[in-house]
Structure formats: C-alpha cells, structure tokens
Amino acid sequence: MLYQVPFWIIQTICGVQTVPVAAQSAIANQRWDLMLQNQSGSQEVRKKNIDFGNSVLYAWSLFKEFAGEKMLEKNFDPKSFGKNFSFAAEASHRNEKAEPFMVLLPPPNVTGSLHVGHALCYTLQDIIVRYKRLKGCNVLFQPGLDHAGIVTQLLVEKQLYEKNGEKSSLGREELLREIWLWKENSGGKILEQMKVLGISCDFSRLRFTMDDGSKKAVSRLFVKLYNDGLLYRGERMVNWDPLIQSAISDLEVVEKEVNAKIWYLKYKLENSEEFITVATTRPETLFGDVAVAVNSRDDRYVDLIGKNVLVPLINKPVPIIADDYADPEKGTGAVKITPAHDFNDFEVGKKHGLPLVNIMNERAELEGEVPEQFRNLDRFKAREAVIDQLEIKGLLEKVETIMHKVPFGDRSGVMLEPRITCQWFIDAAKLAIPAVKAVKENRITFIPKHWENLFFEWMKNIKPWCISRQIWWGHRIPAWYGPNGQIFVAETAEEALQKASAFYGKDDVELVQDNDVLDTWYSSAMWPFITLGWPDVEAEFSKFYSRMTVVTGFDIIFFWIARMIMMGIYAAGDVPFHNVYIHALVRDEKGQKMSKSKGNVIDPLQLCDAYGADAVRYTLASMASPGRDIKMGARTVEIGRNFLTKLWNAVRFAQMNDCACCSKNFDVNTVKNPFSQWIVHNIKNMVIDVENSIENHRFDEVTRHIYQCVWNSFCDWYMEFIKPILQSGSEISDANSSAALRKKEIRDVTGWAIAQFVQILYMIAPFMAKKLSEEIGIADITWPNVGAITLDCSDSVEKIDRIQSVISSVRSLRQFLGIFSAEKLDAKIETANNAFRELCDEYKDILQRMAGISAVRDLDAQSIPVVVADVVVHIGFAGKIDVPTEKKRLSNEMKKLIKNRDDAINRLNNKDFLQKADPDIVQEHQERVNNLNDKINKIDYIIRNLANYYADSIAETVA
C-alpha cells in the first residue's frame, strides 16, 4: 500500500494556485529525494520514503490527467484492455501484390480444448505470421477443424448413453444426425479459445475436414490412388480396438508396461504320455493354436520336429514345427503358434502354410472352434475360466509374474487385439520414395535438422497404411460392391453405377456402398491442398501452395507431416511446404510429462486470465529453445508479466515527462546527444538481431534480444541517463536555447524508441501493443524501418559503453563487498583518453548518481582500482567494510565458485555427455564455466587488493 501523501500536496497538485518550490521540483521531475532528504535511515524508513515518493508520483499523474493529458493506468492490468481488440480484419486483409506466405494451422480436433501444447504451437505460428504481415507479405494463416472420427463418435455415443441410460441403438443416419447436431452446437470451442490467446488466423476461411470441399477432394484422391494401383483392398492382420470395434493405425497404439503373468502350459505329445511345456501370456487363445514352434538348434526338441502335440482342453492335434522364431533362451524354447491372434505368429503361419483359426469376434469375445462353456465370454473372463480348467486337469505347470508391454488404443484406452480383417490399404512405401528424396535434397527442411533422422527412420520402415475404419463418423469410402462382390471405385454413386452398368451390361445393377469410413489422418494428409481449393486449381492454390511453413510437435511427424509430404507430391506435383519447425514439449516444473492423473496439467486459459494472454505468449516464446523441452509452472508466466510491466511503466514515465508521443516530424538521423545516439544504435541492432533470429526460428533469441534492449538498455540505462536532463528544472522559456533543444531531442528519441518497441512487440504481445499504439498515436503498426537509419553513432556508442562499463564495474564491486547502493563511495577517475574525460566532466552528475560515487582528487590507501579499458577508477572503501571479515567471506565464496566450475568442466570432459547431450546444453555448460571463471577472477582481484591494504595496515601499526 502506498504511503499516505499529505493532503496539502495533493490539493496543491490538483489545482491550488500556489505550490512550494520543493514540491514543484519533486513532483515535476519525480525527484522525491529533494523532498525527503533523509535517505540513509533504516530499511523501514527508506521503504516509507519510497512509498511516499510513489504516492507523489501517482498524484502528479492524476494532476496531468485532470489537465486533459491521457495517461496509462498506474498498474499494468491486461484485463482492462485485453478483450478490446480483435485481429479478424488484419488476418483477412491481404496485399495480393506482395510476396505470398502461408502458415498451415494443424487442425485441432472438433472435440478439443486448448491445452498448453496447443498454446505453444499456436503462439509460435502466430509470431511468424505477424512478423511476415509487419514485413508487408501477403500472408494466409489458414485455420481449420478436424472431424476426429473415433473420438467424436465415442463422445456422442457416451452422451447418448448417459442421457438414455443404455447403449445407443440408433442406425447410421440417425447417429450421424446426432453427431452433426453436436458439432454445430458444442464442437469447435477451441477456436474461441484460440482468439483469447490472440491467434490471428483468417477465421473467415475456416475449413472443416468433412465440409463439401473436403468431401470432393477426398473422393477424388481415393479414386486416383486406386486407378494408379497405389490403393487396394485386402485381408491383413491389424490392430483391432474391441471398444470402438474398428481397426486402428499402428501409430495409434500405445505400448504400456503392466504387471502380467506367464502361464506354463503342458501340451501332451500325441500317442505318448510325455509333454512339451509352452509359456504364454495369453492362455485364452489356445483354442486358435495351429502349431508349436521349436528351434532346429535346440537339442531338447530336435527329435520331436514333425510330430504332433494335443492342444490342452480340446485335444486338437497340431504339428511341432522348426522355426528360428522360437528362441531357446526364452521361456521353455517352445512357442504356441496362433496365426489369427498374434502378429509374429501370423508371419510364421504364412511361412509354413498354416491355417488361420479365428476364435474371437469384433468385441473380443470367444466364438467359433471353442468349447461351449467358453463361448461368448469376454477375453479376460475366458482367460480366468481357461486357467481354472487347466489347473483342474493338471495341465498348468507353473505361473510367473512379470512386467510386460501391452498394446492399448490411444483413443479408447482399452487393450488391443491382433485381428485379421479385410481393410483398405495405401502402398505407402512407393509414396515414401519421392518424399524422402525431397527432404534429402533440402526442398523440405526440418528445424532443428536432427528431426530429419526420425523422419528417415520412419520412412525406411514404412508399412502399408490401413486407411479404413469400422465406424460411421467420417468420409465414407467411395467404393461400391456389385452382386458378385465386384468393386467399383468412383467419386459418386452415379459414377459407380455407370461403371457397374458397363461391367454387367445392364442398367439395373444393385450396388452397396462400403460401410467403412476413411482414417481421419487420410483427410488431414490432404490439408495443404484441400484448404486451397484442390482439385480445382484456383488462384490461391497457385499462389500459396509450396510456400508454407508448418509448426508442430515431433509426435506427429509421421502421423501428419510425412503423410502431407507424400500426398502433396503425389496429388499436387510438388512439396506442400519448405520449412517444418518442430517445437519442444511443455512439461511441468520438475520436467515431468503433464497428465490429469498426476494433477500437473496447466490450463493456458487460466494463465491468460491470471496474467494476460500477452504474458503467456511471451513466456512460451522465451522458453522455446530448440532441442530442449519447456519446464513450466503456473508462476513461470511471471517472466512475461514482469517484462510487460516494465515496458508499461516505462511508457508511463515517458508520458509524465511529455515524451511518449511519436512525433511524425522527428528525424532520427539528426540526433546529436551521445546517450540518444547510443540507444538509437542499440535499437537498430536489436531489430536486425530479431529479424535474423525469427528467420532462423529461434524464438527464444527473439525474446532475449527484445528483453535486453527494452529492459537493460532502455529502462535500466537510457532512462537513468536522461533523468537529469529531463529533471533540469521547470520548462525553459527560450525554446531555442541549447538546454531546451537538448531536452526536446531527448523527448523525441524516447518517444521514437517506445514506438519501435511497440511495433516489434506486436508479434509477441499483440493486445498490449495495440493498447500502447493507441496511447502514443501509432495509426498503423509496421515493422521498424531501421534500414533508413544512416546516423553514425560509433563514437557515441564507444563513449557510452565505456561509461556503462565504469558504472557496472563500480556496482559489481559494491555487490562483492556488500556495500549498500545508497552509500556514496569516494572515487578518483584516471584516464589518458581526453575525449572520455571531457564526456565524464560534462555528464559527471549522471556518472556519480548512477555509480553512487563522489569524485575526489586524492584517496587514502583504502581503495581498490577498477580498470575498464584505458580508464582506472580508484574506489575508496574507508570505514565501509571490515577488511579481515570481508576477505574471509570472499575466500569462502570463491571456493564454492571454484567447485561449481570444476564440476562443469568435468562434465564437459565426459565423452558420453558430449555425445549424448544436445549442442545447446553443451554450450550452456561452457557459458557456465566462462561466467564462473569471470566471477572467480573478480573475487580473486578484490581479495588480493584487500590483502595488500591489510598488510600495509599491519606494517603501519607495528611501526
């Protein structure tokens, strides 16, 4: 809470006729130290004085507002303006004559809601998009929604179940009607959530993977693939989800390690009393056994090869075969072969011509060649019943408990079953050849580049892509079957009938359309050209296709990225995009993956509500370092909020000193003041560095460059440099005097600097940038035109950098010696550089105030020389510290620093660390070593100087 300002001051500021001189000076120049001379009291007194000064400053801002001047609110509160701005107009407006550029938003599920991974991905995309817009490009940021076939159907069926209390008995058309109704009323909430985050998609072009345009494109490509022999229907073993009752992709399988058991079952040799023991984790499948495999090199079984064993419980004779699949070192060395219910067994069965015996239905219930007592039992209940019977009959030798990896469906969460079904497949291996070539030829670049290795590995081992799903929500497969099962693939039912009529030689052919729908990823793979109007090659397709950048997570490189490349090259004749930026994963503060079960999930919408969307965006961008996961907690967003608060307060400072408005007549190339030339130089370099970083997708560097310039160069240094000039008394009556012109230039440069910050921050913090642009009078936000700055600032930059170094060195010495910043230190500056000496004389008030020193001619022996280039500053510390105590403290501190440095060096010397660690991590350790060495050297320097003084003092005492 602010310290109470005396009523007479507020009354005076707000309208009394007479104002005391001291109050005028303190309020107009924010110099409350003129009113409160006693600044050397206790910490509590100093805090009260600071609070008192802040209250006076606030009162002055109120006075300026009463006088008709627009001021920012005292406290930075993004809620006060965050909902005032929409970016729809600029997202939909494009300069058709400019260079085209497109970012393709990975279409979120229609069922989805914004999570922190989305927030990172969309923020980075939006930064790229806004940057390109500011640079004048013709930008298309294409939004969309994915119909998410399995997830959406499960969701609606679950809601219907909860509503009616029983499993839905709706037919296909009725269920689809319910899903479409849900989609229109409740689906796509994530789009509104994206707007809260400030994502500037062109929502007027919103596409849905099941809209009419997508339907036409999906059917057209299916027919093309089929006619070119790249798509076929066949019976294969797939991962089957018993809950969804559909095949799913291999990539949708989640391997989980669970507590499991191995049962050792006795298979009796035919016409013998001997047994072969077989180990299995799935005893319920024994009814589908067609053989037992042993290794031909296994002496235990070599004489049994070719004989039969009897399958337990059903006494069905099956052969003992030799196959290397049976490993003598694993289990008992004998393996039951069930080709219809195991991927490996299926391959063994094909090799040996074994029959397929399917004993489970689509719900994973036992049926077929199964004893009556086990029929219609769920697989897990059947397992219990089988084990009970095996024990009763003495056919269970033993049971072991193990940790075992089991496949689960990532959507349903249930354990999957290998199942032989008739499905539609794409010959992905052939489509992969030109896709791999495109990446190897650098027509497509992965950023960071090492992700190409994962892409190549996946593509090298690619399997036929099963694109059919046994659900109803999705694109129904455009294939029809005639009376004898003949397949007619066509875009429409009418075209299929024409083909059937020609085939059968009659018109009244009855066709039945395939019941299955296409995999959701099939339509998503077409996203780059579906959204641009394909198969109709419109102007937008010609303009934007192959001029895209994609930002996404590594987990869908194969799901989406690889498939878009394959489909794009095949269907559209060229790569769909040239750059693929793979962002990091967002983990919790401890580096653990976020999950609801752990309770460590962070809701980005709650963060936006607490800190503002701009702070969330800035924080995410600042932590987006390539090759490194983001460790994030709720309070991590304070990084962004603190930075934005700093800029907000800087603008308020400028407003109070009449220098926040950006003058249209101001020419930055006419600046003469060395401090102003210095900040102009820094801002120009910052803009150039930001451009280079964003072109290289180094979002962390983008925020670092901005932070250093805004917080360090401008707020911490430039504002402190110019305060004495702005606080040079009341306004000067002669506008043409040198003092007045100097003050005007300072105000113009300050206003110009803030304008550059607002413009460049628009891509990261758009809501605040919009607010500040209104405050300082920027009509159109564009990219800072630093190319027009021709001013030679080299001489001023060298001088001010040296002043800055001197001040920093003195401050650093204070910190090491533990001397409070408000205590003035005697100092003597020596330099042979006449120009720098003159600068120090001209701006001695600034130097003394910021370094906390008093310039003197002579110093006693109690001083430490601080060397900065050709400048030596002798700092006196007489009476400020206890030398022996301080020397001991610094020695202990140096020992800790040396240990930390040596630990980092040892890690850098570790070959395993260098081989496995990301290059950025290695560089981080090297920088840590360098920083620690710098601190060690400084402390060592101070200790040696203190030791010299202490020795001199002892000698004088003895003498």
N, C-alpha and C positions, 0 to 999 in steps of 0.2 A: 504494500500500500504506500502511496506517495506521502511524503511528509507534508503537513498542512502549511500552505503558503499563507503568510499574514494577509488579512483581508485588505489592508490598505494597498498592498502591491497589486492584487487582482483588480481592486477598484480603480487603481491608477491606470493599469494597462488597458482596462476595458472602457476607459472613457473620461477619467478625470483630466482636468486641464493641466495640472502641474505634476510632473514626475521627477523625483530626485535624480540627480546626475548618475549616481552609482547604480540605481535600479535601471535607468535607461541603458547604460553600458552593459550591465549584466544580462538584461533580457534581450536587447537587440543583437548582441554578439554571443549569446549563450555562454557567457563567462561568469558563472555564479561564484567563481573563486574571488572575483572582485568584491562581491557582497559578503562572502564568508571567508575571511582571511585566515581563520584558524583551521588549517587542513592537516595539522600534524598531531591531532589528538588521538584518542583511542579509536579502535576499529568501529565501535558503535557510533562514536561522534562523526567519523568520516562517512559512515553509511547514511546517517541522518542528513549530513550536508549534501550528499549526492542526491538523496531523495528530495531534499528541499530544492536543489537545482533543477531536477527533473520536473518538479511541480511548476517552477517558474517558467521553464521552457514550454510546458503544456499551456500555461496561462498565456504566454506570448503567441502560441499557435491559435488559441481561441481569439485573441485580440485581432490577429491577421484575418481570421475567418469573419469576424464581425465587421472588419473593414472591407469585406467583399472579395477577399482572396480565397480561392479554392484550395483546400488542404486535404491531404490524406488523413485518414483516421489515425489516431495516436497508436493503436495496436493493430498489428497485422492480423486480420481475421478473414481468411479466404471465404468463409460462409457469407460474408457481407456482399460479395460480388460474384462468387463462383457460378451462380445459376443465371447470371445476367447475360451471358454470351452464348451464342450459337455459331457453329462453324459450317453450317449447311451451305450458305451462299458461296463461300470461298471454295468449298470442296467440290461443288458442282460447276463452278465457273472455271473455264479453261481457255487458255490462249492457244487457239488452234494453229497459229502460225509458228509457235515456239517448238523447241525440241521436245518430243514426246517421252514420257517416262511413266512407268506404271508399277505399283506395288499391289501384289495379289494377297488379299487377306485370306489366311487359311479359314475356310468357312466353319464356324463353330456349330456344334450340334444344336438342332432346334430345341432340344430339351435342356441345353446347358445354361449355366450361370457363371458369371465372371469369377475366376479364381486367380491367384497371384501369378500363375504361369501365363495365363491369358494377358494379365496386366503388363507383364514384362514384354511379351511378344508384341502386343498391340502398341505399346508405348514406343518401342524401338522402330516399328514400322512408321508410326506417326511422326517421329522425329525426322526420319528420312524424307517422308512426304512433304512435311512443312518446309524443310530445308530446300528441297527442289522447287517448291512453289515460290519461296522467297528469292530463289535464283532465277525465277522467270520461266521455268519449264512448263510445258503442257502436261499436267500431272493428272493421272487417273488412279485413285485409291479405291479399288473395287471391293465392295463388301458382299457378303452372301451368307446363306444358311445351309447347312447340310441336313438332309432329312433323317439321318441316323436311324436306318431301318430297324435294326434289332432293338436298340434302346427305346425308341419311341413306341414301338408296338408293345414292348413289355410294360412300359409306363402306363399306357392307356388301358391295357388289359388288367393291370393291377388296380387302377382306379375303378374300372367297371366291377371288378371282384369286390372291392371294398364297398361299393355302392349297392350291389345286388346280393352280396353275401355268398356268391357261388361263382364258379368259373364261367366266363362268358361263352354262350352258345351261339353267338352271332355268326352269320355267314360272312363270306369275304366282303361283299359290297357293304353290308351293314357296319362291319368293323372299320373298313376304310372310311366310311362316312363319319364315324365317331372320331377317328384319328385326325381327319381333316378339320373337324369342328374343334378338337382340342388345339390343333396347330394354330388356327385363326384366333382363338380366344386366349390361349395360355403360352403358346410356343414363341420362341424368339425373344424372350425377355432380356437376353444377353445384349441385344442391340441397344436397348435403352441404357443398360449398364455401361456399355462402351462410351456412350455420349457423356455420362457422368465423368468418365476418365478423360474426356476431351478428344476422343479419337475422331479424326476429321475425314471419315470415309464419305464417298459420294453416295449417300443413302437413297438418292433419287434413282440410282441404278441397281438397287438391291436385287440380287438373284437368289433363287432357291433351287436346290438340286433336283426338284421334282416339278419345276414350272414347265410351261408349254415348250419354251425354247430348249430346255434341257432334255425333255422327252424326245423331241425331234432329233437332237444331236446324239443321244444315247442309242436310239434305234439305228440311226444312220451308221454309226461306227460299228455296232454289233454286226450289221449286215456286211459291211466292208471287211471286217476281220474274218467272218465266216467264208465269204466268197474268196478271200485270199488264202484260205487254208490255215489261218492262224488261230481259229476258234473251233472247237469241236466238242461233241458230247460223248462221254464215255463212263464206264464203271471203274471207279477207283476207290481206294481207301482214303477217308478224310477224317478230320477231327469233327466229331459229332457232339452237339450240345443237347442232352436229353431234356433240359428245361425248355429251351427255345424250340427244340425238335428241328434243328437245322444244322447243315454243315457250316463250319466257320473256317476262316483263313488260318494257316499255320502261324501267322504273325499275331493272331488274336488269342493265342494260347499263352497262359501264364503258368510257368513252372513253379510250384510251391513245394518246399521241403516240409514233410509232415511225418509224424510218428506213424509207423506202419509195422506190419508183421510179415514174416516169411514162413509159410507153411511147407513142411517137408512131407510130400505125399508118396505113398507106396503104389507103384504100378507093377502088377504081377505079370511075370513072363507067361506067355501063352503056353499051355501044356506043361507047366512047371510050377513048383512051389516057391521059386526064387522071385525076388522083387528088384526093380530099379527104383531108387528114390529120386524124386523130382522136386526141386524147390520152386515155389511160385508165390507171388504176391496177390494173385487173383484166382483163387481156387474155384470160384463160381463159373469160370469159363471152361472148366474141364470137359463139359458136355460138347464143346466145339473142337476138342482136340482131334487132330488127324495123324499125328506122328509124335515120336520122341526123338530128339536130335542129340547125338554124341559126337565127339571129335575123333576123327580117324587115328589121331596120335595118342589117344587116351587108352592106355593098356587095360584099364578096368572094363572097358566096354567093347573093345575091338572085335571080340568073338561073338558079340550079340548083334552086330550090324546085320540087317536083313531079316531078323526075327521080329516077332510081334509082341506087344505088351497089351494088357487089357486096361482100358480106361476105368478108373475107380467108379463105383456106384452103378455104371451102366454096362460094364464088362465088354465094351466095344473093342475089338482087336484093331490096333494101329501099328504101323511099322516103326522099327528103330532105324533111323537114317543117319548117315555120316555127313556132317556139315561143320565148317570152321566157325560158324556162329556159336556153337557150343564151346564154351571156354572151360578147359579142365581146371583152371584155377578159381573159378567162380561157382558158388553153390556146391552142388554134387557133381557138376560136369555134365549132367543130363538135363535137357530143356524140353518142356512140353511145347508142341507147335500147334498154335490155334490161329490159322491164317486169316480168319474173318474178324478177329478181335485184337490184333496186335500188328503194328507197322512192320516190325522186324520179322515176325512170323509170316506176314504176307509175302515178303520178299523171298523167304526160304521156301514157302509153298509154291511160288511161281517157278523157282529154280528146279524144284523136284516134281512139278506137275501134281501137286496135292490138291484135293478138293477143298472148297470153301463151305464151311458149315456155320451158318449164322444162327445164333441161339438167343438173340435179343431183338426186341422191337425198337421203334424210334424213341420210346420212353425209357429205354434201358431196363425193360422187364424181360424176364426169361420166357422163351417160347420155342416152338419148333421141336428139334430132336432132344427134348428134355423130359425126364420123368414127370408124371402128372403132379406129384407133390411139390415140385419146384416151379411149375408153370405160373405165369402172371405175377411172380414175386419180383419186387424191386431188387436190383443187383446186390444191394448191401444186405437186404433181408435174406436173399438167396444165398449169399456168402455164409451167413450165420447158420442157415439150415444145412448147407453142404458140409460145413465143418462138423456140425453135430453128428451127421450121418457117418462121416469118415472116422470120427472117434469111436462111434458105436461099433463099426465094422473093423476096427483095429488097423485102419489104413492111414492114420496120421502118425508119423514118426516123431516129430517134434515141432516146436514153434519158437521163432526168434523175433525179438523186437529190434527194429532198425529205423534209421532216418532215411526217408525215401522221397524222391522227387516225383510229384504227381501233376498231370496237366489239368488246369482249370480254365474255364471260359472267362475272358476278361470282362464280358458284359453281364453274364448270368451269375458268375461266381460258383458254378457247380463243376464237379469233376467231369471231364470229357470222356467220351468213348471212341476208340477207333471203330469206324463203321464203313462197310462197303456200300456205296450208293452210286446212282447214275447222276452225274453232275456235268455242268458246262465248264470247260477249261480254256484258258488262253495260253498259247505257246509262248510263254514269257521269255524263254531262252533266246528265241530269234529276235524278239523286240529289244532284248537287252544289248545286242551287239552294237547297233548304232548309238545307243545311249552311253555305253561305256566309252566308245570312240570319241563322242562329243566331250566328255569330261577329260579324257587323256589329251585331247587336242586343245584344251583350255577354252573351248567355246562355252563351257559352263565351269564356273569357279566356285568351289566350296570355301567359305570363310568361317572359321580357320581352316586352312588347307588340309590338315590331318584327317578331317572328316571324310575326305575322298577315299581313304583306306577302307573305312567301314562300308562306304558305297560300293567299292570294287569287290570287297569280300562277299557282300550280299549278292551282287550281280553274278559273281563267278559260280555261286552255289544255288542259283535261282531254280525254282521248280515250277511246273505248270501251275498257273494261277486259277484256282477254283473260284468262279465268279457267280455261281448260283447259290441262292439261299432259299430255304424252305419256310418262308414267311410271306405275309401278304403286303406289308407296307414297303413299297419300293417300286422301281421300274420293272414291270412285268416283262419277262423275257420274250422278245419278239420272234417266237418260233411256234409254229402250229403243226399238229400231227394229223396225218390222214388216217383212213380206216385201217390200213395195214402198218401203221407206225411210221410211215414216210415223213421226214422232217421238211418243212417249208419255212425258211427264214426270210422274213420280209419286214419292212418298216411298218406296214399297216396290215390289218386283217384283209382289206380289199386286195392288196398286192399278193398276199399269201394265197387267197382264193384263186386269183388269176394263175398263179404258178401251179396250184393243185389241179385246176381245170385242164391246163395244158398237159400235166403229167398223166392224169387219169383219162383224158379225152372226153370229159363231160363237165357240165356246169354245176350240177347239184351235188357237189362234194361237201361232206360234213367234216369240218375241221375243229380241233380242240386246241386251244392255246395252252402252252406250257404254264403250269401253276406257279412255278418258282419266280422269284424276283432276282434282280442283279445285286451283287455286293455293293454296299454303299461306296466303297473305295473306287469302284469302277467309274461312277459318275464324277467323283471327286478328282480322279486322274485326268478328266477332260476339262477341269475347271479353267485352265488358261485360255482355251479357245471357245468353250461354251459361253463364257461371260462376254466374249467379243463377237458373238453372233454366229459362230460356226454352226452348221456347214455353209451358211450364207456368208461369203467373204465380203463383209461390208468395209466401209472406210475405216472404222475404228479397229477392225481386225488388222488391216494393213498398217495402221499407224502404231498400234501398241504391242501387237504380238511379237515376241522375241526381244522386247525392250523392257522387260520386267526385272524386278528384284523380289526375291522371296525371303521372308524372315520366319524361322520356325525352330522348333526344338529337335534335337537329334533323334528322338524316339520315333519320328515319322519320316525319317529319311527314306526308308524303303516303302512304308505304307503309302506315302503321298509323293514325295519328291521324285523318287526313282520312277514311279508309275506315271507321273506327269511328263517326265522326260521321254519315257518310252512312247506314250500315247501321242505326245506333241510332235515328235519327229515322224511318227508313223502317219498320223492323221493330217497334220498341218504342214509337214515337209521341212520343219526347222525346229531348233531348240526353242522352248517356250520362254526361257529366261537365261540370263548370262551370269547372275550372281545369286548364290544361295548362302545367306548368313544364318549360321546355326548358333542360337543363343544358349546361355547356360541354364541349368536347372536352379530353381529357387528352393532352398532348404531352410530349415529353422535355424535359430541362432547357434545351435550345437552342431549344425551340419547334417542333421538327420532329415530324411525324406518326410515331407508333410503328409499326414494321414489323419482321417477323422478318428480312427481308433486310438491314435496316440494323443489326440487333443491338441495338436500343434499346428493346425491349419490356420492360416492368416487370411482374413477376408479383406480384399483390397477396397471394397466399398466402405467397410468400417474405417479403414485407414483414410480414405478420401473424406469421410465425414469428420474424422477427428483432426486431420492435419491439412486437408485440402488436396485436390487431385494433382495440383502442380508439385506439391512436396513429394507425393508418391511417385510421380513421373521422374522428377529429378533424382530421387534416391535410387530408383531402379536403374536409370541410365548410368549413374555414377558407379554402380556396382557391377555393370555388365562388362566385365573383363573377359576376353576370350580365353577359353580353356579352363575357366575357374567357376565353380558353382557359387551361387549367391547365398550367403548366410544372412537370413533376415528375420528380425523380430518386429513386433509392433512399434517399439521405440526407435528402431533403426530409421524410421521415416523422419525422425527429428533432424537428421542430416539435411534433408531437403528443406524442412520448415525453417531451420536456423539460417540457412543460406538466403532464403527468400525474405525472411525477416530483416536480415542485414541490408539487403538491397532496398527494401521498403523504407527502412529508417534513413538510408542514405538519400532517398528521394525526398523524404520529409525535411531532412537537413537542408537540402538544396532549395526546397520550396520556401523555407523560413529565411533563407538568405537570398531570395529573389533570383535564383539561378537554375530553376528546374525546367523552365520552358526552353524548347529548342528553337533558337532564332533562325528564321529562314535566310536572313541576310548574312549570317555568320560564315566566314570562310576559314576553315581550319588551317589552311596553308599560310595564314597571316599571323599565326600565334608567335609571340616573342618571349613570353615568360618561360624560363627554363623548366619550372615544375610542370607547366602546362604542356610544353613540348615533350616532356618525359612521359606524361600519361597518354598523350596522343600516340607516341611511339609504341607504348605497351598495348594500347587498344588495337592498333593496326596489326601488330604481331599476333595478338590473341585471335583476331578474326581469321587471319591466314592459317594459324595453327588449328583452329576449329574446323576450317574448311578441309584441310588435309586429313584430319582425324575422322571426320564424318565420311569422307570419300573412302577411307580405309575401314569403315565400320568399327572404329574404336570409340564407342560411346562413352566409355569411362574417361578417355583422354579429353573428349569434348567437354564434359562437365568439369574436369580438372583445370583445363585452360581457362574456362569461364570463371570458375571459382577463384583461381589465383589472381586473375585480373580484377574482378569485382571486389572480392573480399580483401585480398592482400594489397594489390597495387592501388586501387581506388579508395576503398574505405579506410584501410589501416595506414596508408601512406599519403596519398594525394590529399584526402580530406584534412589530414593533420597538417600537411604542408601549407594548405591555403587558408586555414583558420585565422592565422594572424593577419593575413591580407584582408579577409572579409571582416575581421574584427578590428579594423583600423579606425574605429570611431564612427560617428554618425556619418550620414551620406555627405560626400564632398560637394560643395555648392558649384564649383567650377568643373563642368563635365569634361573639359578638355585638358585638365591637369593630368600629369603623369600618374598620380595616385588613382585618380578616377578612371583613367583608361586601363590601368592595370587591374583594378577591381572588376571593371566591365568585362575584360578579357577572361578573367578567372570565372566569372559567372557564365559567360558564353561557352567556355570549354567544359565546365561542369554540366551544363545543360546538354551539350553535344555528347558528352561521354555517357550520360544516362540514356540518351536516345539510342546510342549504339548497343548498350546493354539490353534495353527493352526489345530492340529488333532481333538481336541474336538469341534472346531467351524465348522468343515466341515459339520456337520449335520444341522447346522443352517444357516451358511453363506458360501455356497459351492464355489461361484465364488471367493470371497476374499481368502478363504482357499487354493484354487488351485493356485492363484497368489502368495501368500506368500510361499507356499510349494516349488514353483519353485525358489523363491528368496533365501530361506535358505537351499535348497538342500535336501528336503524330496522326495524320489522317490515314495514311496507308503504310502499313508495316512492310518494309522491303529488306533485303539483305544489305548490311552495312557496306557502303561503297568505299572501302579503304584503298582501292586502286587509284582513286583520284587524289590521294594524299601524296604530295610531292615534297612536302616540307622536310628539310634536312635537320634532323633532331640529334644527330650523332654527338655533337659537342655537349648539348644539354644532358643527354642520356648518360654520358660518361661522368659528368659532374654530379648529377643527382644520384646515380648509382653509388658513387663514392660517398656522398653524404649519407645515403641509406645504409651503406656498409659500416660507416663510422657509428651511426646511431645503433645499429643492430649489434655491433661488437660491444659497445658500452652496455647495452641492455643485457647481452649474453653474460658479460662479466658480472653484472648485478645479480643475475639469476644464479650463477655459480656460487657467488659469495653470500647469497641470501640477504642482500640489501634491498629494503623496500623501495619501490619505484618512486614514491613521493619524496624520498630523501635526496636532497641535492648533493652531488659529488663535485669536489674541486677537480678541474681538468685543465690540461695545457696541451694545445694542439700545435704540432710542429710539422711543417711541410715545405719542401722547396718548390712546389708547384704554385706559382704566383696566381694563376687563374683560379685554382681551387681555393687559395687563401682569400682572394677577393670575394668569391662566392660565399665563403664562410662568414666573412665580415658583413656582407650585405644581408645574409639571412641568419645572422647569429641568434636571433630570437627563436627561430624555428629549431635550429640545431640544439640550443640549450634547453628549450622546452621539451623536445621530443626525446632527448638523451638524458634529461634530468641532470645536467651539469652546469656548473658556473665556471666560466672561463677566467683563469688567473695566470699571472706571468710566471710565478715561481711556486714550486711544490717541494715539500719536505721529502724525506726518504721513503715515507709510507705511500708509495704509488706503484702502479703496475702499468707498463707500457702496452698499449693495444696498437698493433700495426695493421694498417689497411693500405696495401699498395705503397705509395710514396707518402703516406700520411701516418704520423705517430701521435696517438692520443695518450698522454700520461694521466692515469686516473688515480686520484688520491683517495685513500680509504682510512685516513687517520681517525680513530675514535669510532669507526663504523663496525668493526669486527674484532673478535678475539682471535689473534693470529694462530696460536698453537691449536686451539679448538677447531678452527676452520680448516687448518691444514690436515688435521686428523680426519675430519669428516670427509674432505675431498679425497683423501687417500683411500678411505673405505669405499667411497663411491666409485673410484677408478678401478678398484679390484673387482667390483661387480660387473662393471662395463667390460673389463678385460675377459672375464669368464664368459660373458654372453657373446663377445666377439669370437673367442676361441671355439665356442660351441658351433657358431655359424660357419666358421672356417672348416671345422672338422666335417660338417655336413657337406660342404662344397667339395671336400676332398674325397667324399664317398662315391665310388664309381656307380654303385647301384642307384643312389639318389639322382646322380646326373643323368643316368639312362632313363629312369622312370618318371622323373618329375617334369612337369610342363616347363617350357623355357621361361615363362613369366615368373614361375615360382623360383627358379634358379636365379633369375635376375633380381628378384625381391631379396633373396638371401645375400647376394653380392652387394646390393644397395645397403642392406642392414650392416654388413661388415664395414662398408665405407663410412656410414653415419656413426657407427660406434668408434671407429678409428678417429674420426674428426672430434668427437666428444672427449675421447681419451687424451688426444694431443692437447686440446684446450685446457683440460684439467691439469695435465702434467705441466703445461706452461705456467699456469697460475700457481701451482704448488712450488715450482722452482723459484718464482719471483717472491712468493711469501717466505720461502726458506732463506733466500738471500737477505730479505729485510730482517727476519728473525735473528739470523746470525749476526748482522750488523748491530742489532739492538743489544744482544748479549755482550758483544765486544765492547760497546759503549758503556754498559753497566759495569763490567769488570774493570775497565779503565778508570 
